[in-house]
Amino acid sequence: MEKQAGAGGAADSPAQTGGVGANRKPRTSATTGSRQASFETLDSPSGSHVEWCKQLIAATISSQISGSISPDTAARDSKVSKKLNLRNLQSLRDGPRQVQMDEVPLVPGECIKAVAKDVMYICPFSGLLTGTLTITDYKLYFTSLERESPFILDVNMGAVSRLETISVPSHGENTRGLELVCKDMRSLRFAYKKEDGQPEVVELLAKHAFPLCKGLPLFAFLYKEEFPVDGWKVYDPMAEYKRQGLPNESWTISKINSNYELCDTYPSLLVIPTNIKDEDIKRVAVFRAKHRIPVLSWIHPESQATIVRSSQPLVGPLDRRCKEDERFLQTIMDANAQSHKLTIFDARQSSVADTNKAKDGGYESESFYPNVEFNFLEIPNIHVMRESLRKLKEVVYPTIDEAHWHSAIDQTHWLEYIRLLLAGAVRIADKLESGKTSVVVHCSDGWDRTAQLSSLAMLILDSYYRTLRGFQVLVEKEWISFGHKFAARVGHGDENHANSERSPLFIQFIDCVWQMTQQFPAAFEFNELFLITVLDHLYSCLFGTFLYNSEQERVAKQVQTKTVSLWSYINSQPEDFTNPFYVDYEHHVLYPLASTRHLELWTSYYTRWNPRMRPQMPVHQTLKELLYLRAELQRKVEELQREASSSHSLSSSSEHTSSPSHNGGTPLHTTV
């Protein structure tokens, strides 16, 4: 198995295959050029083959697309679209649009709360538009007065970060101004007359944008849509660990946290070393921040090297020690017979880690943990990331300074932080793949940068997570079940927009995934629309998937029985979210190039509200058409293969049954 040099020090010498099973294909590493994946193994299509497929589809789509989609398929797609209320669910990702619509579209369970007439939308692109503003318990819906082609603005309440009154002196003393600052990179301004009989717009918006502050439930608990697929069944931890080959002689699936008593932010099932006593585990929990002990996230199918995640050790300024914690990490190292080292990656900046140490936190000392190699990844904290996104929003909305575009983006440092995350993930993945060494990943509490790094490293190493369903499992496992604080970081239903807990950690993760899809365009089964949809519903509060901070909280709130999963929606129409160029590069390790010159701003997400930045034709619709065409071409190929196989078998049969001594009858011949 050839190793190809990648970012972050990927090995450039032939790697030993280790204990490859008889039925297991060898794992192959791949790096990218600026955009094109390089796969040159004999058992998988090469990059040039993928490019050829693209050219074939592009050359045939104009002549065949109309005929390649059968009437039954088109009818089925239309039926599914109507059933799932796609027009409603796509409102966040489509943005302002012009359509003919007589009534406000409502999702099941949604109720209109007020209708305000003669409201002015102060559009930064189209100017002043007068129309009707409808407020429901799920969204704000503005329709301009034009009958032929009214302007529609559809914004769900969950996307609103804060409400601010603004002055509009030029429109009279009874005119009120309102600005909605949204979490999805836009701000909306309205002006309206305050008259008798007119609903109090600001109060109603605040009531339904921040329901938790008003004693109301999040809309996900009111949403009544039914889907043919149950998304809550996507992630079964026992099934996922079994897929990884667990439990085994070194690792066991423990129920020590079944009641969340050991760690209230961890899931109920944990994978830990087999020879560790419960009493020792409890002592380790006391020594780790928030009791987040080292637990297994992923195990290499060949070397048995593992990705283990935890929080920081509480060594403090006096360098406290915990013998049980030291033995715990030694046991993790011993579980991997391929290496006599254990590598710890601390995501934090070293200066911040030292500050944490002075406040009773800290990091592992190589003096107390023998055979441990310690590394800082120098990734800034959540406050730095929040400020970076704020700067990015100022650059991309509402106006864009064309003359200083690149320098303005550079000054936000957003892409630099994306680079740091990708580079850290590559180092972690390469330590397992090339070094055959187990790693421990942590930051301070182990639920922010730790989740980013562990999930990205797993995406690099394991092709299953690059499938549509596998990626859902990855998010459910590494982010949701392991206690990323979605409620605190996003602020669902909370009006305290200035809370220092807010931070775009999950957005950064999805951005990193998008960067990988750009470098390896055929390696991911899902498309860009899928990633954008996931981010839109991170905020929407339409689904229960991203609500609350931990598994324990979600169980207490009965989220799985009282709300709908986002994956129910996604998996009920997978064709909308599937990459037509996908090739299953099974057992390939993908090393993205984590350098700034190979990264780009995700304009399809961050600048999508600016009509001058949008493509003239929706990309996701073109991809869907390509998917249909690919399916049709694949069907034709399979038909031809069956015909050829049938013809070959009949020819062989005729050769055996016919002979010179055969009397009475004509030899059978098959015309091909």
Order of alpha helices (4+ residues) and beta strands (2+ residues): beta-alpha-alpha-alpha-alpha-beta-beta-beta-beta-beta-beta-beta-beta-alpha-alpha-beta-beta-alpha-beta-beta-alpha-beta-alpha-beta-alpha-alpha-alpha-beta-alpha-alpha-alpha-alpha-alpha-alpha-alpha-alpha-beta-alpha-alpha
